[in-house]
Amino acid sequence: MKEKQLLKNDQDNKAMHGAWQGQGIQDSPLFTQLETQWKDLTSTYQVGLETLIWTGELPSPESILTVLQATKAFVIAFDEQHPQGKH
């Protein structure tokens, strides 16, 4: 039931409208061009977020890429098991 409410909210919310609406998460540039996108974001990640760390160290760009790759695999598998409109 909550999924239907969320989908309706997305349809009603003008901020959610765009060419990407109705596409799966796996179709986002972050996942279709993961390595290229991450390469472009790495310096911003390292410089921009490093100042926000109070304790410990910022995870390495390689470890973040590994997590993003695992997330991509999960999203693809989920989308294959739950085609759009079948939720």
Secondary structure, 3 states (H helix, E strand, C coil): CHHHHHHHHHHHCHHHCCCCCCCCHHHCHHHHCHHHHHHHHHHHHHHHHHCCCCCCCCCCHHHHHHHHHHHHHHHHHHHHHCCCCCC
